[in-house]
Amino acid sequence: MSLKLKIKKGDQVIVTTGRDRGKTGEVFEVLPKENRVRVRGVNLVKRHTRATATAAGGIVEKEAAIQISNVSHIDPKTKQPTRIGYKILADGRKVRFAKKSGEVIDV
């Protein structure tokens, strides 16, 4: 069962637990069925790959998926971890906002 995820592709997040705790990065892939995200430069793993016709073989470092509960959105105003809420603006748009500062995240 997948939940409604409040983190989207392109969001700036900070890792709250695990070996990469405190690292920040941009979400480049969201996996809603697994409740996981992939963040650029975080949770790097080494993969041994065989050479193919298009790519050379060797040891490749790439980002592994991280549990969505282990990342927190970064408040655009205070640069601190924050929770996300939803509100409807005067023009009828539903947007996400940072609960710490009240700053709207979706532009």
C-alpha positions as CSV (number, residue, x, y, z in Angstrom):
1,M,0.0,0.0,0.0
2,S,1.5,3.4,-1.0
3,L,0.7,6.6,0.8
4,K,0.2,10.1,-0.5
5,L,3.8,11.3,-0.6
6,K,4.6,15.0,0.2
7,I,8.1,14.8,-1.3
8,K,8.4,15.3,-5.1
9,K,11.1,15.2,-7.7
10,G,13.2,18.3,-7.6
11,D,12.7,19.0,-3.8
12,Q,15.6,19.8,-1.6
13,V,15.8,17.3,1.3
14,I,18.0,16.5,4.3
15,V,18.7,13.0,5.6
16,T,17.6,12.6,9.2
17,T,18.8,9.1,10.1
18,G,21.3,6.6,8.9
19,R,25.0,6.7,7.9
20,D,24.3,9.8,5.6
21,R,22.6,11.8,8.4
22,G,22.9,15.5,7.8
23,K,23.6,15.3,4.1
24,T,21.4,17.3,1.8
25,G,20.5,16.9,-1.8
26,E,17.9,17.1,-4.5
27,V,15.4,14.3,-5.1
28,F,15.8,13.0,-8.6
29,E,13.5,9.9,-8.4
30,V,10.5,9.0,-6.3
31,L,9.4,5.4,-5.9
32,P,5.9,5.6,-4.4
33,K,5.1,1.9,-4.4
34,E,8.2,1.2,-2.2
35,N,7.9,4.5,-0.2
36,R,11.5,5.4,-1.2
37,V,13.3,8.3,-2.9
38,R,16.7,8.6,-4.6
39,V,18.6,11.7,-3.6
40,R,21.6,13.1,-5.6
41,G,24.9,12.5,-3.8
42,V,23.3,10.6,-0.8
43,N,23.4,6.9,0.0
44,L,26.1,6.1,-2.6
45,V,26.8,2.4,-3.3
46,K,29.4,0.7,-5.5
47,R,28.2,-1.5,-8.3
48,H,30.5,-3.9,-10.2
49,T,29.3,-3.8,-13.8
50,R,30.2,-5.9,-16.7
51,A,31.2,-4.2,-20.0
52,T,28.5,-4.0,-22.6
53,A,28.5,-2.8,-26.2
54,T,27.6,0.7,-25.1
55,A,29.2,1.1,-21.6
56,A,32.6,0.2,-20.2
57,G,32.7,-2.1,-17.2
58,G,34.2,-1.4,-13.8
59,I,33.1,-0.2,-10.4
60,V,30.4,2.4,-10.7
61,E,29.2,4.6,-7.8
62,K,25.5,5.4,-7.8
63,E,22.7,6.5,-5.5
64,A,20.6,3.8,-3.9
65,A,17.0,4.4,-2.8
66,I,16.5,5.7,0.8
67,Q,13.3,5.3,2.9
68,I,11.1,8.3,2.6
69,S,10.6,8.5,6.4
70,N,14.4,9.1,6.7
71,V,14.4,12.3,4.8
72,S,12.9,15.7,5.6
73,H,12.1,18.6,3.4
74,I,14.3,21.7,3.8
75,D,12.5,25.0,4.6
76,P,13.3,27.5,1.8
77,K,13.5,30.4,4.3
78,T,15.3,29.0,7.4
79,K,17.2,26.1,5.7
80,Q,16.1,23.8,8.5
81,P,14.2,20.5,8.3
82,T,10.5,21.0,8.3
83,R,7.2,19.2,7.9
84,I,4.9,19.9,4.9
85,G,1.3,21.0,4.9
86,Y,-1.2,21.8,2.2
87,K,-3.3,24.9,1.8
88,I,-5.5,26.4,-0.9
89,L,-4.6,29.8,-2.1
90,A,-7.0,32.6,-3.0
91,D,-6.8,31.7,-6.7
92,G,-7.9,28.2,-5.9
93,R,-4.6,26.4,-6.3
94,K,-3.6,23.7,-3.7
95,V,0.0,24.2,-2.7
96,R,2.5,22.7,-0.3
97,F,3.9,24.9,2.4
98,A,6.7,24.6,5.1
99,K,5.1,24.3,8.5
100,K,8.0,26.1,10.3
101,S,8.0,29.3,8.3
102,G,4.7,29.2,6.4
103,E,6.7,29.6,3.1
104,V,5.0,28.2,0.0
105,I,7.1,25.5,-1.6
106,D,5.2,25.0,-4.9
107,V,5.6,28.0,-7.2
